[in-house]
Amino acid sequence: MKILHVIAGDLTGGAARGAYWLHQSLLSIRVDSSVIVQKGQYNDPTVFSMETNTMNKLGIRLISKINSKINSAPLRFLYQDRKKTPFSTGFGGNDIRQHPAFKSADIIHLHWINAGMINFKLLKSFHKPIIWTMRDMWPFTGGCHYALDCDKYEDRCGACPQLNSDYQYDLSRWIWKRKCSNLPESLHLVAISNWLGDVAQNSSIFSNYQVKVIPNGIDIKVFKPVDKIQAKKILNLPLDKPVILLGAKNVHDSYKGFPEFIKAVDFLRDKDFHFVLFGKVDCGVLDKVQIPYTNLGSFQDELALRLVYSAADVFVAPSIQEAFGKTLVESMACGTPVVAFNATGPKDIVTHKETGYLATPFEPEDLARGIKWVLEDEERKKCLSQKAREKAEMCFDVKQVAQQYLKLYEEVLGSD
């Protein structure tokens, strides 16, 4: 069997790295797997970039910019007062059907396809079995990636709160109808958490589809513990204070729960902690709440991330909605327990008071209580650390995840 993974952007994003690890693990078990991405140049002969396709690189980049403009034009011109939350139209995109890797593939495995990667309308004309690993809510909404407190995706969308719209037949309704009209004939859905699978099944677009749950996998040989003292020394972090870590690509994304974290800080002022953050962070917010912190900025290097996770005494993930929570698994694999809210994707990852603490949604005081509980007892922290690593090995090793996908591929080819 030949599998083609379709990934938007390049291979530096979190979702893209997860998909690439899956691809590599499939190769290791002798599955003929390849990847097509939007941009970048790679030495790996199994990775194809649209920038090095039949057209010249300049032409491909021009098309990519045009697709991006097509996707964002309705938002820029019609909804200038919309909320600054991730929202994609799925209008513009590449036509990968003429690519040799597409033509030879038995299964097209979609991952994250936004940012002008694929025009949703083309999916209906693929005429090949499609497996779609949903990495957020976008596949079944009218454009938002996380619906937050809105449940209109269960009906027909419209009057979208993220567009700041009161009109039932707004852009979100148009996108919803376009998706309904262009669903491919052979579509097999995978959710990366039980929560995401449940909300997908409750959606009007996918209510008649079965959704299989397969978690994200990580390379546990890459993410593994480093001696904590040495890691702190290398990063120039204090050795005499517990280190509380928080990080994401953009911690200020609406669903990441940064305001809840800031509120939780007020309940931690009786303790002498040091806060460490990575990703896109507005340091002005941290300066206002007057806490001792180190901002490490953004990372592309997995070995550097491993060092950061290992240096922390606890990782805090205050997300309001999270399709999975790959940073939580990476942290646990490095032996660092996790405190998160007992909701959405993190519920599948953290075992309460065994690998971390699941706080009452969405109470900052209980989040702070969980942080203190992890840190207040050294023997407990050691036990949590060991159990965290064990769960990462047992449940989230990408090699095990690859075996689950192999079984799904065989089922799909056997039934189509």
BELHU-V772414 format. One record per residue. N is the residue number from 1. PSI is psi in whole degrees, -180 to 180 (none if undefined). OMEGA is omega in degrees with one decimal (none if undefined). D_LAST is the distance of its C-alpha to the last C-alpha in Angstrom with 1 decimal. Layout:
{{N	PSI	OMEGA	D_LAST} {N	PSI	OMEGA	D_LAST}}
This chain:
{{1	147	178.1	13.4} {2	126	-177.5	14.8} {3	132	174.7	14.9} {4	117	176.8	16.9} {5	134	-179.3	18.7} {6	120	-172.7	20.3} {7	128	177.6	23.6} {8	159	176.8	26.4} {9	-142	177.5	30.0} {10	-162	-175.5	30.9} {11	24	-179.3	30.5} {12	-21	-178.8	33.6} {13	161	-177.9	32.3} {14	-48	179.9	31.5} {15	-39	-179.8	27.8} {16	-42	179.2	27.5} {17	-41	178.5	29.2} {18	-41	178.7	27.0} {19	-37	179.7	23.9} {20	-39	175.5	25.7} {21	-40	177.1	26.7} {22	-46	178.6	23.1} {23	-47	180.0	22.4} {24	-39	178.9	25.5} {25	-35	175.7	24.6} {26	-41	177.1	21.3} {27	-37	-177.3	23.3} {28	-21	176.1	25.7} {29	25	171.3	23.1} {30	33	169.6	22.1} {31	133	179.1	18.9} {32	93	-173.4	19.0} {33	142	175.2	19.3} {34	168	-174.2	21.1} {35	139	170.7	22.3} {36	128	-177.9	23.4} {37	171	-175.2	26.2} {38	-41	-173.3	28.5} {39	171	-178.1	31.8} {40	163	176.0	33.8} {41	137	-171.0	34.3} {42	146	176.6	33.2} {43	-16	-178.8	34.2} {44	118	-177.8	30.8} {45	-10	178.3	29.1} {46	1	179.5	25.6} {47	124	179.6	26.5} {48	132	178.5	26.6} {49	139	177.3	28.7} {50	-24	179.5	28.8} {51	-20	-179.9	32.5} {52	28	177.5	32.4} {53	-163	-174.0	29.9} {54	-30	177.1	31.2} {55	162	177.6	33.6} {56	161	-174.2	36.7} {57	-41	-179.5	36.8} {58	-41	179.7	39.2} {59	-42	179.4	36.9} {60	-42	179.4	33.9} {61	-37	177.8	36.1} {62	-45	178.1	37.4} {63	-41	179.3	34.0} {64	-42	178.2	33.2} {65	-39	178.8	36.4} {66	-44	178.0	35.7} {67	-41	178.9	32.3} {68	-41	178.3	34.1} {69	-41	179.0	36.8} {70	-43	-179.4	34.3} {71	-40	-173.4	32.7} {72	-14	-174.8	36.0} {73	-49	-179.7	38.1} {74	-35	-179.9	37.5} {75	-43	-176.8	38.5} {76	-36	-173.3	41.5} {77	-29	-174.0	42.9} {78	-23	-173.5	42.0} {79	59	-177.6	41.9} {80	-20	-178.7	44.6} {81	15	-177.8	45.6} {82	161	175.7	42.2} {83	147	-177.9	41.9} {84	63	176.6	41.2} {85	155	179.3	37.9} {86	128	-177.6	34.7} {87	127	-177.8	33.1} {88	142	-178.3	30.6} {89	-32	-176.6	29.8} {90	20	-177.4	26.7} {91	-63	-178.8	28.4} {92	161	178.0	29.1} {93	169	-179.5	27.0} {94	151	171.7	25.9} {95	101	-176.1	23.5} {96	3	-172.8	21.7} {97	-23	-179.0	19.5} {98	-2	-179.6	22.2} {99	137	-179.9	22.5} {100	-37	-179.9	21.9} {101	-34	176.5	20.1} {102	-46	-176.6	17.6} {103	-35	-175.8	17.2} {104	-9	-175.0	16.6} {105	144	172.8	14.2} {106	-32	179.9	10.7} {107	135	172.9	10.5} {108	118	-177.6	13.1} {109	104	179.1	14.9} {110	141	172.8	17.4} {111	-116	177.0	20.5} {112	120	-171.0	23.7} {113	17	-176.8	23.4} {114	-164	179.6	26.7} {115	33	177.3	30.1} {116	18	-179.9	29.0} {117	-52	-178.3	26.0} {118	134	170.4	23.4} {119	120	-175.3	24.1} {120	-33	-177.1	21.8} {121	-26	-177.5	21.7} {122	-20	-175.1	19.8} {123	-35	-177.7	16.6} {124	-24	-176.4	15.6} {125	13	179.3	15.9} {126	-36	178.2	14.0} {127	36	173.6	11.0} {128	155	174.1	9.1} {129	135	179.7	7.2} {130	128	167.4	10.5} {131	128	-179.0	12.1} {132	110	173.6	15.5} {133	107	-178.4	18.3} {134	122	-177.3	20.9} {135	0	168.9	24.3} {136	-164	-174.0	26.4} {137	-6	-171.5	26.2} {138	-39	-176.8	25.8} {139	-24	-176.4	22.1} {140	17	175.9	23.2} {141	177	176.5	26.8} {142	23	174.2	28.9} {143	-25	-179.4	29.7} {144	154	178.0	31.3} {145	-26	172.0	29.9} {146	125	-174.0	31.7} {147	-15	-178.5	32.8} {148	-121	-176.3	35.7} {149	15	179.7	37.5} {150	138	177.9	35.6} {151	24	-177.7	32.9} {152	-16	174.5	32.4} {153	-17	176.4	28.8} {154	-16	178.4	28.4} {155	-99	-176.5	29.6} {156	14	-172.7	29.6} {157	-168	-173.8	31.6} {158	153	-175.0	34.7} {159	54	-170.2	38.3} {160	122	179.4	36.9} {161	-30	-179.8	39.4} {162	-23	173.4	38.3} {163	-5	-174.9	39.1} {164	44	-174.0	42.3} {165	140	174.2	41.4} {166	0	-174.0	42.7} {167	123	-177.1	40.9} {168	-36	-177.2	37.9} {169	52	-179.2	36.4} {170	-169	-176.8	36.7} {171	-38	-178.5	34.4} {172	-38	176.3	32.3} {173	-40	-179.5	31.6} {174	-45	178.6	30.7} {175	-43	178.9	28.3} {176	-48	-179.2	26.7} {177	-38	179.6	26.3} {178	-40	177.1	24.9} {179	-45	-179.8	22.2} {180	-35	-175.9	21.3} {181	-15	-172.8	21.2} {182	23	176.2	19.0} {183	132	-178.4	16.1} {184	158	-176.2	12.9} {185	-43	-177.6	10.2} {186	90	-176.0	7.5} {187	127	-179.0	10.2} {188	123	-170.5	10.7} {189	139	174.8	14.5} {190	131	172.8	16.9} {191	147	-176.7	20.6} {192	2	173.1	23.3} {193	160	178.1	25.5} {194	-38	178.2	25.6} {195	-48	-178.7	27.7} {196	-38	177.0	25.3} {197	-41	-179.7	22.5} {198	-46	-178.2	24.9} {199	-31	175.7	26.0} {200	-44	179.2	22.5} {201	-29	178.9	21.7} {202	-8	-178.7	25.1} {203	154	178.9	24.5} {204	-28	-177.3	24.2} {205	-40	-173.7	21.3} {206	17	-176.5	19.0} {207	-25	-179.2	20.5} {208	9	-179.3	17.5} {209	148	168.8	15.1} {210	142	180.0	15.1} {211	122	177.2	16.7} {212	141	179.2	16.8} {213	119	173.8	20.2} {214	121	-175.3	20.7} {215	163	168.5	24.2} {216	148	175.5	25.4} {217	153	174.6	26.8} {218	161	176.7	30.0} {219	102	-175.3	31.6} {220	-8	173.5	34.2} {221	-23	175.1	36.1} {222	-50	179.6	36.8} {223	100	179.7	37.5} {224	160	-172.2	40.1} {225	143	168.3	43.6} {226	147	177.8	46.6} {227	125	-171.2	50.1} {228	-43	-179.6	50.8} {229	-45	179.4	54.4} {230	-41	179.5	53.6} {231	-43	178.7	50.8} {232	-40	179.2	53.2} {233	-44	-179.2	55.9} {234	-38	-178.0	53.6} {235	2	179.0	52.6} {236	44	178.1	56.2} {237	153	-177.8	55.5} {238	140	-179.6	58.1} {239	-15	-173.8	58.4} {240	9	179.9	60.4} {241	144	171.8	58.0} {242	140	-179.1	54.6} {243	123	177.4	52.0} {244	122	-175.3	49.5} {245	139	172.5	46.5} {246	137	179.8	44.4} {247	153	176.9	42.0} {248	169	176.9	39.0} {249	-45	173.8	38.2} {250	105	-175.4	40.2} {251	-13	-177.6	41.9} {252	0	173.5	42.9} {253	142	-169.4	39.5} {254	-29	-175.4	39.8} {255	-4	-174.7	37.4} {256	-12	172.8	38.9} {257	25	-179.6	41.9} {258	-39	176.7	44.7} {259	-36	178.0	47.2} {260	-38	176.9	46.6} {261	-44	180.0	47.3} {262	-38	176.7	50.5} {263	-37	179.6	51.6} {264	-30	-179.2	51.0} {265	-35	-179.8	53.3} {266	-28	-179.6	56.2} {267	3	-179.3	55.8} {268	3	-172.7	56.0} {269	-14	178.0	59.3} {270	-4	179.5	61.2} {271	155	-178.7	59.5} {272	88	-178.8	59.9} {273	159	170.8	56.4} {274	130	-176.9	55.2} {275	136	177.7	52.1} {276	134	-179.7	49.8} {277	149	172.1	47.2} {278	160	-175.3	44.7} {279	-163	177.9	42.6} {280	117	-173.4	43.9} {281	134	172.3	46.8} {282	101	-176.2	49.7} {283	-20	178.1	52.6} {284	-36	178.0	54.8} {285	-42	-179.8	53.2} {286	-38	179.1	53.9} {287	-35	-179.0	57.5} {288	-37	-178.3	58.2} {289	-4	171.4	57.3} {290	67	174.7	59.5} {291	151	175.1	57.6} {292	121	-175.8	57.8} {293	160	171.8	54.7} {294	126	176.8	53.2} {295	114	-176.9	50.7} {296	-6	179.8	48.7} {297	-162	-175.4	46.8} {298	150	-179.5	43.3} {299	140	168.5	41.7} {300	-20	-172.9	39.1} {301	122	-177.4	40.1} {302	-32	179.4	38.3} {303	-35	175.6	41.4} {304	-41	177.5	43.6} {305	-42	177.9	41.4} {306	-41	179.0	41.6} {307	-42	-178.9	45.4} {308	-49	179.2	45.5} {309	-42	-176.5	43.4} {310	-30	-179.3	45.6} {311	-22	-175.6	48.8} {312	152	174.0	48.0} {313	-24	175.4	49.1} {314	143	175.9	46.5} {315	131	-178.7	43.7} {316	127	179.6	43.5} {317	91	-172.6	40.4} {318	25	-173.8	41.6} {319	142	174.6	38.4} {320	-41	173.0	38.1} {321	134	-179.7	34.3} {322	123	-178.6	32.2} {323	-35	177.6	28.5} {324	-87	-178.4	29.1} {325	63	-174.8	32.3} {326	-33	178.6	31.9} {327	-31	178.4	35.7} {328	-44	-179.3	36.3} {329	-41	178.1	34.2} {330	-42	178.6	36.0} {331	-47	180.0	39.3} {332	-39	178.9	38.6} {333	-27	177.7	37.6} {334	9	176.0	41.0} {335	20	179.7	42.7} {336	118	-179.1	43.6} {337	160	-171.7	43.1} {338	139	171.0	41.6} {339	125	-178.5	42.9} {340	171	174.0	40.5} {341	147	-179.1	40.2} {342	68	-175.8	38.5} {343	157	175.6	35.7} {344	-142	-172.0	32.2} {345	-41	-178.1	30.7} {346	-23	178.0	33.8} {347	-31	179.5	33.8} {348	-17	-169.7	31.0} {349	-52	-174.5	33.0} {350	129	171.5	36.7} {351	118	-171.5	38.0} {352	126	178.2	41.1} {353	23	173.7	44.3} {354	-44	174.7	42.5} {355	5	-178.0	41.0} {356	-146	-175.9	42.6} {357	130	175.7	43.4} {358	111	-176.4	41.4} {359	157	177.3	43.8} {360	127	179.4	43.9} {361	137	-15.3	42.0} {362	71	-171.1	43.5} {363	109	179.9	47.1} {364	-35	-178.5	48.7} {365	-40	178.9	51.3} {366	-31	174.0	48.9} {367	-46	178.0	47.1} {368	-38	178.4	50.6} {369	-40	178.5	51.2} {370	-40	178.2	48.1} {371	-46	179.0	49.3} {372	-41	-178.5	52.7} {373	-41	179.0	51.4} {374	-40	-169.0	49.4} {375	-17	-169.4	52.4} {376	-13	-176.5	55.4} {377	118	-175.0	55.1} {378	-41	179.7	54.7} {379	-40	177.1	53.7} {380	-43	-178.3	51.0} {381	-39	177.7	49.7} {382	-41	179.3	49.5} {383	-44	177.9	47.5} {384	-42	180.0	45.2} {385	-46	-179.8	44.7} {386	-45	-179.5	43.9} {387	-34	178.9	41.4} {388	-47	178.3	39.7} {389	-43	-179.0	39.1} {390	-41	-179.8	37.9} {391	-39	177.3	35.3} {392	-43	179.2	34.0} {393	-40	-173.2	33.7} {394	-37	-169.8	32.0} {395	-23	-168.7	29.5} {396	15	174.3	29.0} {397	125	-174.6	29.1} {398	-25	177.7	26.5} {399	-38	175.6	25.8} {400	-39	177.7	24.8} {401	-40	178.6	22.6} {402	-38	178.3	20.9} {403	-37	177.7	20.2} {404	-40	177.8	18.5} {405	-38	177.7	16.2} {406	-44	178.1	15.5} {407	-41	178.7	14.4} {408	-43	177.9	12.1} {409	-44	-178.7	10.6} {410	-39	177.7	10.2} {411	-43	-178.5	8.6} {412	-46	-179.7	6.0} {413	-28	178.3	5.4} {414	-24	-176.0	5.9} {415	-24	-177.0	3.8} {416	none	none	0.0}}
